[in-house]
């Protein structure tokens, strides 16, 4: 068995999710090969060659792959398919865009958002917003899988891969075209890869309070800012900040939840955090069921006091 991991990158830097996806691949018997598909990806390949556990890197470098259009990347994977039994993608927006197309052209069922590898044919994945874990056994000869990166500790980058193969990339599929991209640029760490996250909910009352209460605490911790769906729906912040089943799945070293009651869809997105601190005036709020430390009281008093104590 040989596994192909499709690396996510921006043509300059490899994304942290690649390290978590390789970690999942290492739990499957056999070699691991890494596909880097993009344009002018020399620096990505250089970084990829250091990922522990990778035996070979396959590079598809062509203008039609620059924007990561799913139809074009799928063609690259399809051309390589005969050599592999497993195809692993990170369960990110990019991975979720490409993986279903690969599964379709290979005529197999996709296994989505796995959190554990039982064996080469059996995987675990959360269902019902994480309230139950399904064990999925696949008899397909080829398995297309997306990996929840927060469920696997990233592998180290202390390897030296000498086996690097360059492909002649397939021509542009002509099925889609890149029009534009609007990217939110933040001065803070990226939410999905941050070690510390300070998140706010509807209890903050307004966007002004969100900034006033949370930013000083996040500044002190060097943390990313997040929000519950209720806070996003209320217009406190944009949906780029949303943590939860319908937002971003995170598992930082420290997650501070301020004014978040703990709706099930929010808990599904952050309950794997290593340490959870909750501040809420309702002592029966569901957030306390997953919190390691809970502060019951007025967040407008407790959050500044916590910040002052750090």
SULPESUL-V976111 format. One record per residue. N is the residue number from 1. SS is DSSP state (hx for helix, st for strand, lp for the rest). PHI is phi in whole degrees, 0 to 359 (* if undefined). PSI is psi in whole degrees, 0 to 359 (* if undefined). Layout:
<<N:SS:PHI:PSI> <N:SS:PHI:PSI>>
//
This chain:
<<1:lp:*:140> <2:st:226:135> <3:st:252:136> <4:st:253:119> <5:st:261:127> <6:st:267:113> <7:lp:280:136> <8:lp:266:138> <9:st:200:175> <10:lp:241:26> <11:lp:74:356> <12:lp:234:315> <13:lp:237:141> <14:st:279:140> <15:lp:281:150> <16:lp:300:332> <17:hx:300:335> <18:hx:297:324> <19:hx:291:323> <20:hx:289:323> <21:hx:292:321> <22:hx:296:322> <23:hx:301:319> <24:hx:294:319> <25:hx:297:330> <26:lp:292:344> <27:lp:274:359> <28:lp:255:133> <29:lp:300:146> <30:lp:110:179> <31:st:284:158> <32:st:241:125> <33:st:247:148> <34:st:242:127> <35:st:261:126> <36:st:246:106> <37:st:246:120> <38:st:180:207> <39:lp:221:130> <40:lp:55:57> <41:lp:258:28> <42:hx:302:317> <43:hx:290:327> <44:hx:294:316> <45:hx:297:319> <46:hx:300:316> <47:hx:290:319> <48:hx:298:328> <49:lp:292:351> <50:lp:260:358> <51:lp:286:124> <52:lp:296:134> <53:lp:98:348> <54:lp:273:128> <55:lp:265:333> <56:st:208:145> <57:st:243:131> <58:st:248:128> <59:st:243:126> <60:st:243:106> <61:st:243:108> <62:lp:202:151> <63:hx:303:323> <64:hx:289:353> <65:hx:255:1> <66:lp:300:319> <67:lp:266:4> <68:lp:66:29> <69:lp:303:129> <70:hx:301:321> <71:hx:296:323> <72:hx:284:320> <73:hx:294:323> <74:hx:300:321> <75:hx:298:321> <76:hx:296:312> <77:hx:297:319> <78:hx:298:320> <79:hx:295:336> <80:hx:265:353> <81:hx:301:326> <82:hx:298:338> <83:hx:269:358> <84:lp:229:151> <85:lp:256:333> <86:st:230:140> <87:st:234:115> <88:st:248:130> <89:st:238:147> <90:st:291:147> <91:lp:276:58> <92:lp:254:177> <93:hx:301:322> <94:hx:291:312> <95:hx:297:320> <96:hx:290:343> <97:hx:279:322> <98:hx:272:317> <99:hx:306:315> <100:hx:298:327> <101:hx:290:321> <102:hx:296:315> <103:hx:300:322> <104:hx:293:314> <105:hx:289:336> <106:hx:270:354> <107:lp:58:49> <108:lp:229:164> <109:lp:278:137> <110:st:278:143> <111:st:252:116> <112:st:257:140> <113:st:59:48> <114:st:288:148> <115:st:242:352> <116:st:202:151> <117:st:248:116> <118:st:277:310> <119:st:205:187> <120:lp:297:341> <121:lp:244:356> <122:st:230:133> <123:st:219:157> <124:st:250:143> <125:st:212:145> <126:st:283:146> <127:st:225:167> <128:lp:52:53> <129:lp:56:34> <130:lp:86:2> <131:lp:281:347> <132:st:217:152> <133:st:246:123> <134:st:266:135> <135:st:261:118> <136:st:251:123> <137:st:250:125> <138:lp:248:134> <139:lp:257:5> <140:lp:296:142> <141:lp:293:329> <142:lp:237:134> <143:st:242:124> <144:st:255:121> <145:st:227:138> <146:st:253:143> <147:st:245:126> <148:lp:287:109> <149:hx:296:331> <150:hx:290:346> <151:hx:273:351> <152:lp:231:129> <153:lp:292:135> <154:lp:299:142> <155:lp:284:163> <156:lp:281:168> <157:lp:242:70> <158:lp:231:26> <159:lp:261:169> <160:lp:221:104> <161:lp:264:118> <162:lp:264:339> <163:lp:274:95> <164:st:237:121> <165:st:247:132> <166:st:256:132> <167:st:259:157> <168:lp:272:107> <169:lp:293:145> <170:lp:299:157> <171:lp:294:161> <172:lp:305:132> <173:lp:293:334> <174:lp:75:6> <175:lp:272:343> <176:lp:209:163> <177:lp:219:144> <178:lp:280:125> <179:lp:257:313> <180:lp:179:167> <181:lp:217:130> <182:lp:253:115> <183:lp:248:128> <184:lp:280:122> <185:lp:256:124> <186:lp:242:148> <187:lp:280:347> <188:lp:265:169> <189:lp:300:154> <190:lp:293:136> <191:hx:303:315> <192:hx:285:346> <193:hx:241:4> <194:lp:289:144> <195:lp:279:333> <196:st:230:137> <197:st:225:132> <198:st:248:121> <199:st:237:144> <200:st:238:152> <201:lp:237:193> <202:hx:297:337> <203:hx:299:343> <204:hx:288:336> <205:lp:90:328> <206:lp:196:165> <207:hx:295:325> <208:hx:296:317> <209:hx:293:325> <210:hx:304:311> <211:hx:292:315> <212:hx:297:319> <213:hx:273:318> <214:hx:272:324> <215:hx:299:317> <216:hx:299:322> <217:hx:292:318> <218:hx:294:321> <219:hx:298:318> <220:hx:296:322> <221:hx:271:348> <222:lp:66:40> <223:lp:257:160> <224:st:279:157> <225:st:256:137> <226:st:229:180> <227:st:202:157> <228:lp:279:166> <229:hx:297:323> <230:hx:299:320> <231:hx:292:322> <232:hx:292:315> <233:hx:297:330> <234:lp:280:354> <235:lp:86:14> <236:lp:296:317> <237:lp:216:171> <238:lp:282:166> <239:hx:289:354> <240:hx:297:339> <241:hx:269:352> <242:st:289:128> <243:st:251:132> <244:lp:149:183> <245:lp:301:324> <246:lp:260:9> <247:lp:237:233> <248:st:253:139> <249:lp:269:124> <250:lp:230:156> <251:lp:209:65> <252:lp:285:174> <253:lp:293:324> <254:st:222:130> <255:st:235:118> <256:st:253:116> <257:st:255:115> <258:st:246:117> <259:lp:68:28> <260:lp:250:122> <261:lp:288:327> <262:lp:102:48> <263:lp:300:152> <264:hx:302:324> <265:hx:289:333> <266:hx:284:316> <267:hx:300:326> <268:hx:298:337> <269:hx:265:351> <270:hx:218:359> <271:lp:289:349> <272:lp:272:4> <273:lp:300:146> <274:lp:294:313> <275:st:229:129> <276:st:241:126> <277:st:245:127> <278:st:241:136> <279:st:238:117> <280:st:202:145> <281:lp:282:342> <282:lp:264:110> <283:lp:291:347> <284:lp:258:11> <285:lp:299:138> <286:hx:302:336> <287:hx:301:330> <288:hx:290:343> <289:hx:289:339> <290:lp:247:354> <291:lp:282:141> <292:lp:278:327> <293:st:225:133> <294:st:233:135> <295:st:243:117> <296:st:260:121> <297:lp:158:191> <298:lp:286:117> <299:hx:298:331> <300:hx:289:344> <301:hx:261:315> <302:hx:287:321> <303:hx:297:312> <304:hx:297:324> <305:hx:295:320> <306:hx:297:318> <307:hx:298:319> <308:hx:292:331> <309:hx:280:343> <310:lp:285:*>>
//
